[in-house]
Amino acid sequence: MKAAGLVMLLLSLHHMCSSSAQECASTHNLLTSLQQVEKMLAVHEASYQQGLRSLRKKISALHNSTIAIFKTTRNVSCPKPEAPSHGRRLGRVFGVGHEVHFMCKPGYELIGPRTRLCLESLKWSGQQPMCRRFNSTSNSLASFSPAAPSSSSSSSSSSSSSYLPVSAALSGSSSTSSSFSAIPASTLSSSSPTSSSPSSSVRPSHCTHFLGSTRCTCDVGFTISGRDNNICTDIDECRLFPLGQPGRLCVHQCVNTPGSFHCFCPTGYDLAADGRSCRDIDECENRMHNCTVNQLCVNTYGGFQCVTVECPHMKNATYIKTSPMRCERNPCMLGDKACTQAPNSISFHFLSVGSNMSAPRVLFRVSAARVLGDTLRFGLAGGRGRGHFSVQRSGRQTGTLLLVTPIKGPATLEAEVEMSELERNALLGRYLTKVTLFVSPYEF
């Protein structure tokens, strides 16, 4: 565009020179100067284009060299480290300056460094760690999976009665967490847990020199001291995650140990496989009870109960035991209204629950095998702790016993669920189910 402008200017000056002879000399000189300026601009433009082409070549070469360097260095890494047997490796990048971490499965402890660094020599720092199994027994103290819900309910056998009450499954509470390690119960006292000694709570750190700097790490369960990078101090996991707090380490009690922690359970429980939750011992099934032959052993959370099932003694009605958990009324004399008002049958059931179980919750269901009358009613007839229970109709022939308020254990409560059959508002029969609730002192 500049060259085109100069051409137009030269044509204009040439026209002026031809129209005025006197001004022709000075105009000629100006024309010569403009021609020189045009040549200079042309030279500068050519130089600029040449410089631009050279710069583009240099940028392209720099880009290509960068890509080549990236491709070369990307493939430079340490060999893939193997995960220890009975453990895991955390980390998928094995390049220079990157770290990988190691941990063990429940019931195993890590021997060796928890963290390894890929050095410039393309070798990993430290030694390959391993997982060593703890020597544990059935009462091992260790570390939390769901506590399996359970219930203890004695079933009643069938009889000639038309009404056969049946029990519902009891919903129990559960706990969840991750897992840690275990030690024999003989090393700790269940009544008075103790913490580790100060000397075992301090260890030297593992330091690695890389690119002019020093990086120090500690074994699992230890952390760098705030005053000296060469010293690792024990982490008190029990203090960091106390009982009753979200994410707690142990369901019952926690004992801190050098580099770890251990859980233990109260009497009547075993430590579960996860090492953190407690599993109820079924003393009745394992024959660890002292009930007599005339008593029924009922397993409870953390213990057992010996109960005696006896048929009631009434003035105008007599009962006979038709099964270990069921009594039926003998036939009444004709016209004996007091006898006919007494329950036709009485069933006994026993349930075990944890303390402070959430409510409302279904505890038990009573059903009629068949209905003779035109109406079937359900309700609470009595029992200790009636304020904690309610009965609702849950089907045409089914009533449900509900826990409506939580119960703090230990406690023993009773509820009597009555099922009445009527024909045109006239009572045809009453059927009573006595439910005894054993509430544990623990929430598990």
VMD Tcl script that draws the C-alpha trace (Angstrom):
set ca {
  {0.00 0.00 0.00}
  {2.93 2.33 0.71}
  {4.46 1.66 -2.75}
  {1.11 2.34 -4.44}
  {0.88 5.67 -2.60}
  {4.32 6.69 -3.78}
  {3.40 5.88 -7.40}
  {0.34 8.12 -7.17}
  {2.43 10.89 -5.66}
  {5.03 10.62 -8.46}
  {2.34 10.82 -11.17}
  {0.91 13.92 -9.52}
  {4.30 15.64 -9.37}
  {4.97 14.76 -13.00}
  {1.71 16.45 -13.99}
  {2.62 19.55 -11.99}
  {6.07 19.68 -13.60}
  {4.60 19.63 -17.10}
  {2.16 22.48 -16.31}
  {4.73 24.85 -14.76}
  {8.23 25.00 -16.24}
  {9.58 27.23 -13.52}
  {8.90 24.77 -10.81}
  {10.19 21.77 -12.78}
  {13.72 21.77 -11.30}
  {12.69 21.71 -7.67}
  {10.02 19.17 -8.41}
  {12.54 16.92 -10.13}
  {14.70 16.94 -7.02}
  {11.73 16.05 -4.87}
  {10.83 13.27 -7.25}
  {14.32 11.82 -6.99}
  {14.16 11.86 -3.19}
  {10.84 10.10 -3.21}
  {12.19 7.41 -5.53}
  {15.02 6.75 -3.10}
  {12.56 6.52 -0.22}
  {10.53 4.01 -2.24}
  {13.60 1.83 -2.81}
  {14.50 1.98 0.90}
  {10.98 0.94 1.90}
  {11.08 -1.95 -0.53}
  {14.37 -3.14 0.95}
  {12.93 -2.92 4.50}
  {9.84 -4.83 3.46}
  {11.89 -7.62 1.95}
  {14.05 -7.76 5.08}
  {10.91 -7.93 7.26}
  {9.46 -10.81 5.24}
  {12.78 -12.66 5.43}
  {12.94 -12.18 9.21}
  {9.36 -13.38 9.58}
  {10.09 -16.56 7.62}
  {13.22 -17.17 9.73}
  {11.27 -16.71 12.98}
  {8.61 -19.17 11.85}
  {11.31 -21.77 11.12}
  {12.86 -21.29 14.56}
  {9.48 -21.65 16.32}
  {8.76 -24.84 14.36}
  {12.17 -26.27 15.22}
  {11.70 -25.42 18.92}
  {8.28 -27.07 18.91}
  {9.65 -30.23 17.31}
  {12.53 -30.44 19.78}
  {10.18 -29.96 22.74}
  {7.94 -32.79 21.53}
  {10.96 -35.04 21.08}
  {12.23 -34.26 24.59}
  {8.76 -34.92 26.04}
  {8.48 -38.25 24.26}
  {11.95 -39.22 25.44}
  {11.50 -38.27 29.09}
  {7.99 -39.65 29.27}
  {9.29 -43.17 28.82}
  {11.95 -42.72 31.52}
  {10.59 -44.20 34.73}
  {11.41 -46.65 37.46}
  {10.32 -50.28 37.03}
  {6.79 -51.04 38.21}
  {7.01 -51.94 41.92}
  {5.21 -55.08 43.01}
  {2.54 -55.01 45.69}
  {3.52 -56.97 48.81}
  {1.84 -60.31 49.39}
  {-1.34 -59.74 51.47}
  {-1.10 -56.01 50.77}
  {-1.68 -53.24 48.22}
  {0.36 -50.67 46.31}
  {-1.09 -47.16 45.97}
  {0.10 -45.04 43.03}
  {0.14 -45.53 39.25}
  {2.81 -43.03 38.12}
  {6.36 -44.40 38.25}
  {8.29 -41.43 36.80}
  {11.30 -39.76 38.39}
  {10.27 -37.81 41.49}
  {6.98 -39.70 41.97}
  {6.06 -41.78 45.01}
  {4.18 -45.02 45.61}
  {2.67 -46.12 48.92}
  {2.04 -49.52 50.48}
  {-0.49 -50.90 52.98}
  {-1.45 -54.35 54.32}
  {-4.71 -56.25 54.59}
  {-6.45 -56.68 57.96}
  {-4.53 -59.01 60.24}
  {-1.14 -58.09 58.73}
  {1.47 -55.47 59.62}
  {3.78 -53.64 57.19}
  {7.48 -54.41 57.50}
  {9.63 -51.86 55.64}
  {9.03 -48.38 54.24}
  {5.48 -47.16 53.74}
  {6.58 -44.84 50.88}
  {9.18 -45.29 48.09}
  {10.46 -42.57 45.73}
  {11.57 -42.97 42.08}
  {15.14 -41.61 41.97}
  {17.08 -40.10 39.02}
  {18.97 -43.39 38.83}
  {15.62 -44.98 37.87}
  {15.66 -47.01 41.06}
  {13.20 -46.93 43.97}
  {14.34 -45.63 47.32}
  {14.39 -48.00 50.28}
  {13.70 -51.72 50.27}
  {10.64 -53.61 49.03}
  {8.22 -53.84 52.00}
  {6.39 -56.98 53.09}
  {3.25 -57.80 55.07}
  {3.64 -60.03 58.12}
  {0.66 -61.76 59.72}
  {-0.07 -61.14 63.37}
  {-0.25 -64.11 65.73}
  {-3.94 -63.85 66.62}
  {-6.41 -66.02 68.53}
  {-10.18 -66.07 68.67}
  {-10.03 -63.24 71.22}
  {-7.61 -61.18 69.18}
  {-7.52 -57.46 69.60}
  {-7.25 -55.73 66.31}
  {-9.16 -53.54 64.05}
  {-14.65 -52.79 61.65}
  {-17.17 -54.51 59.27}
  {-20.91 -54.54 59.54}
  {-22.12 -56.22 62.73}
  {-24.55 -58.83 61.48}
  {-28.09 -58.19 62.67}
  {-29.43 -61.02 64.75}
  {-32.44 -61.90 66.82}
  {-33.31 -64.57 69.31}
  {-36.88 -65.66 68.92}
  {-38.29 -69.00 69.90}
  {-40.76 -70.36 67.40}
  {-44.00 -72.00 68.46}
  {-45.04 -75.36 67.10}
  {-48.31 -75.92 65.26}
  {-51.36 -77.18 67.10}
  {-55.03 -77.80 66.45}
  {-55.84 -74.12 66.98}
  {-56.90 -72.09 63.95}
  {-54.66 -69.19 64.99}
  {-50.93 -69.61 64.55}
  {-48.97 -66.47 65.62}
  {-45.68 -66.10 63.76}
  {-42.69 -63.88 64.57}
  {-41.03 -61.31 62.33}
  {-37.32 -60.92 61.80}
  {-35.76 -58.41 64.16}
  {-33.78 -55.62 62.54}
  {-30.46 -55.07 64.27}
  {-27.98 -52.24 64.07}
  {-24.73 -52.39 62.11}
  {-21.33 -50.66 62.07}
  {-18.91 -50.06 59.24}
  {-15.35 -49.14 58.84}
  {-12.04 -50.03 57.30}
  {-9.59 -52.52 58.74}
  {-6.34 -52.61 60.66}
  {-4.21 -55.16 62.52}
  {-4.53 -57.66 65.36}
  {-2.53 -58.89 68.37}
  {-3.18 -61.70 70.85}
  {-5.56 -60.94 73.69}
  {-2.92 -62.05 76.17}
  {-0.91 -58.92 75.48}
  {-3.69 -56.62 76.70}
  {-6.02 -56.59 79.65}
  {-9.71 -56.34 78.81}
  {-10.39 -54.53 82.07}
  {-7.60 -51.95 82.03}
  {-6.12 -51.12 78.62}
  {-2.70 -49.48 78.61}
  {-0.89 -47.38 76.05}
  {2.57 -47.95 74.64}
  {5.74 -46.95 76.45}
  {7.44 -43.65 75.42}
  {10.57 -45.40 74.16}
  {8.63 -47.45 71.62}
  {6.77 -44.36 70.40}
  {9.86 -42.79 68.76}
  {11.68 -44.11 65.69}
  {14.23 -42.72 63.20}
  {12.84 -41.40 59.93}
  {13.77 -42.62 56.42}
  {15.41 -39.78 54.48}
  {16.11 -39.60 50.74}
  {18.26 -37.00 48.96}
  {16.87 -35.84 45.62}
  {17.75 -32.81 43.44}
  {19.63 -31.10 46.23}
  {16.85 -31.50 48.79}
  {16.12 -34.05 51.51}
  {12.79 -35.82 51.94}
  {12.07 -37.77 55.11}
  {9.22 -40.25 55.65}
  {8.04 -42.41 58.54}
  {6.68 -45.91 58.96}
  {2.94 -46.46 59.08}
  {1.43 -44.97 62.22}
  {4.26 -42.48 62.77}
  {4.73 -38.85 61.76}
  {7.69 -36.49 61.44}
  {8.51 -34.75 64.71}
  {7.80 -31.02 64.70}
  {11.30 -30.32 65.99}
  {13.48 -32.82 64.13}
  {12.94 -34.29 60.65}
  {15.14 -37.24 61.57}
  {12.73 -38.42 64.29}
  {9.29 -40.01 63.87}
  {6.80 -39.94 66.72}
  {3.85 -42.25 67.30}
  {0.37 -41.21 66.16}
  {-2.27 -41.83 68.83}
  {-5.15 -42.98 66.62}
  {-7.37 -43.59 69.65}
  {-7.10 -39.94 70.65}
  {-7.66 -38.68 67.10}
  {-10.81 -40.80 66.65}
  {-12.45 -41.11 70.10}
  {-15.38 -43.38 70.87}
  {-18.77 -41.98 70.01}
  {-17.44 -39.83 67.20}
  {-18.10 -40.32 63.46}
  {-15.37 -42.43 61.90}
  {-14.40 -43.98 65.23}
  {-11.78 -46.68 65.01}
  {-13.26 -49.16 67.47}
  {-16.86 -50.02 68.28}
  {-16.03 -50.58 71.98}
  {-12.52 -49.74 73.23}
  {-9.32 -48.60 71.51}
  {-5.74 -49.14 72.73}
  {-2.89 -47.23 71.13}
  {0.26 -49.18 70.20}
  {3.51 -48.10 68.54}
  {2.63 -47.28 64.96}
  {-0.91 -48.67 65.19}
  {-3.87 -49.29 67.47}
  {-5.92 -52.25 68.64}
  {-9.58 -52.76 69.53}
  {-11.10 -55.09 72.07}
  {-14.63 -56.05 73.10}
  {-16.52 -56.54 76.38}
  {-17.30 -59.88 77.94}
  {-19.72 -61.89 75.81}
  {-18.28 -60.66 72.50}
  {-15.50 -61.70 70.14}
  {-13.61 -59.28 67.95}
  {-14.95 -59.58 64.39}
  {-12.76 -60.38 61.40}
  {-12.48 -56.67 60.52}
  {-10.68 -56.09 63.82}
  {-12.90 -53.18 64.91}
  {-16.46 -54.36 65.49}
  {-17.65 -56.83 68.11}
  {-19.45 -60.09 67.35}
  {-21.85 -61.52 69.90}
  {-21.02 -64.95 71.29}
  {-24.02 -67.29 71.17}
  {-23.67 -68.99 74.55}
  {-26.82 -71.05 73.96}
  {-25.65 -72.55 70.69}
  {-22.10 -73.06 71.96}
  {-23.39 -74.65 75.20}
  {-21.65 -72.03 77.34}
  {-24.72 -71.48 79.57}
  {-25.82 -72.88 82.94}
  {-29.56 -73.22 82.27}
  {-31.31 -76.30 83.68}
  {-33.13 -78.86 81.56}
  {-36.45 -77.26 82.53}
  {-35.30 -73.82 81.39}
  {-34.94 -72.27 77.96}
  {-31.63 -70.61 77.06}
  {-32.15 -67.30 75.22}
  {-29.08 -65.72 73.69}
  {-28.76 -61.97 74.23}
  {-26.24 -59.41 73.01}
  {-23.29 -59.91 75.33}
  {-24.79 -62.76 77.37}
  {-27.77 -65.10 77.79}
  {-30.93 -65.55 79.84}
  {-32.39 -68.69 81.37}
  {-36.19 -68.46 81.17}
  {-38.94 -70.75 82.39}
  {-42.11 -70.96 80.30}
  {-45.14 -71.87 82.42}
  {-48.82 -71.87 81.60}
  {-50.91 -69.39 83.63}
  {-53.19 -70.44 86.52}
  {-56.66 -68.93 86.27}
  {-59.72 -69.43 88.49}
  {-62.18 -70.30 85.72}
  {-59.82 -71.65 83.01}
  {-57.09 -74.23 82.85}
  {-54.25 -74.47 80.34}
  {-52.08 -77.25 79.00}
  {-48.64 -76.88 77.41}
  {-48.91 -78.03 73.80}
  {-45.33 -77.03 72.86}
  {-42.30 -75.55 74.69}
  {-43.51 -72.02 73.81}
  {-47.31 -72.40 73.67}
  {-50.20 -73.03 76.07}
  {-53.81 -73.77 75.07}
  {-56.99 -73.49 77.11}
  {-58.95 -76.61 77.95}
  {-62.58 -76.67 76.78}
  {-64.96 -74.58 78.90}
  {-68.12 -75.80 80.59}
  {-71.31 -74.81 78.80}
  {-72.43 -71.36 79.92}
  {-69.15 -70.57 81.73}
  {-68.68 -66.98 80.48}
  {-65.62 -66.35 82.66}
  {-63.86 -69.28 81.01}
  {-64.81 -68.26 77.48}
  {-63.47 -64.75 78.15}
  {-60.00 -66.16 78.90}
  {-57.48 -66.41 76.01}
  {-57.86 -69.50 73.83}
  {-54.06 -69.77 73.51}
  {-50.95 -68.02 74.89}
  {-47.65 -67.97 72.96}
  {-44.27 -66.87 74.35}
  {-41.49 -65.21 72.33}
  {-38.12 -63.68 73.32}
  {-36.19 -61.04 71.38}
  {-32.71 -59.57 71.88}
  {-31.88 -56.02 70.77}
  {-29.10 -53.47 71.22}
  {-29.31 -50.39 73.40}
  {-30.82 -47.21 71.92}
  {-32.06 -49.01 68.83}
  {-33.63 -46.53 66.40}
  {-37.43 -46.23 66.37}
  {-40.02 -46.72 65.04}
  {-39.08 -50.29 64.24}
  {-41.01 -53.49 63.54}
  {-40.37 -56.07 66.27}
  {-42.94 -58.80 65.76}
  {-45.92 -59.83 63.63}
  {-48.96 -61.86 64.69}
  {-51.06 -63.53 62.00}
  {-54.20 -65.65 61.86}
  {-54.09 -68.77 59.71}
  {-57.83 -68.44 59.03}
  {-60.72 -66.27 60.26}
  {-64.03 -67.74 61.45}
  {-65.82 -64.51 62.39}
  {-66.46 -61.29 60.50}
  {-63.98 -59.08 62.44}
  {-60.36 -59.43 63.61}
  {-58.87 -56.92 66.07}
  {-55.32 -56.38 67.35}
  {-54.17 -54.44 70.41}
  {-51.90 -54.27 73.47}
  {-53.26 -56.21 76.42}
  {-50.53 -55.39 78.94}
  {-46.88 -55.91 79.83}
  {-44.01 -53.89 81.32}
  {-42.90 -50.87 79.29}
  {-46.10 -50.38 77.31}
  {-45.10 -46.78 76.54}
  {-42.35 -48.09 74.27}
  {-44.68 -50.26 72.15}
  {-47.58 -49.91 69.77}
  {-49.67 -52.38 67.75}
  {-50.82 -51.60 64.21}
  {-52.88 -53.47 61.65}
  {-50.55 -54.45 58.79}
  {-52.83 -56.76 56.81}
  {-56.28 -58.32 56.70}
  {-55.14 -61.07 59.08}
  {-51.90 -59.59 60.49}
  {-51.00 -57.22 63.33}
  {-47.54 -55.71 63.94}
  {-45.79 -54.93 67.23}
  {-43.74 -51.72 66.87}
  {-40.99 -50.19 69.00}
  {-41.96 -46.49 69.06}
  {-39.29 -45.04 71.38}
  {-35.62 -46.07 71.84}
  {-34.70 -48.07 74.95}
  {-31.42 -47.58 76.78}
  {-30.09 -50.85 78.11}
  {-29.65 -52.92 80.04}
  {-33.38 -53.50 80.36}
  {-36.04 -56.19 80.11}
  {-39.47 -55.22 78.77}
  {-42.63 -57.17 78.01}
  {-45.52 -56.59 75.61}
  {-48.72 -58.63 75.32}
  {-50.25 -58.56 71.85}
  {-53.92 -59.60 71.79}
  {-55.78 -60.83 68.70}
  {-59.57 -61.01 69.09}
  {-62.07 -62.61 66.71}
  {-65.65 -61.39 66.69}
  {-68.91 -62.26 64.94}
  {-71.43 -59.39 64.92}
  {-69.53 -57.84 67.84}
  {-69.79 -61.07 69.83}
  {-66.42 -62.45 71.04}
  {-65.53 -65.78 69.46}
  {-62.01 -66.10 70.82}
  {-58.91 -64.31 72.18}
  {-55.32 -65.21 71.33}
  {-52.45 -63.76 73.38}
  {-48.78 -63.42 72.38}
  {-46.33 -62.46 75.13}
  {-43.14 -60.86 73.77}
  {-40.16 -60.35 76.10}
  {-37.47 -57.88 74.95}
  {-33.93 -58.22 76.33}
  {-32.07 -54.91 75.75}
  {-28.27 -55.09 75.77}
  {-26.17 -52.49 77.67}
  {-24.28 -51.90 74.38}
  {-25.40 -50.52 71.05}
  {-23.92 -53.48 69.20}
}
mol new
graphics top color blue
foreach p $ca { graphics top sphere $p radius 0.5 }
foreach p [lrange $ca 0 end-1] q [lrange $ca 1 end] { graphics top cylinder $p $q radius 0.2 }
display resetview
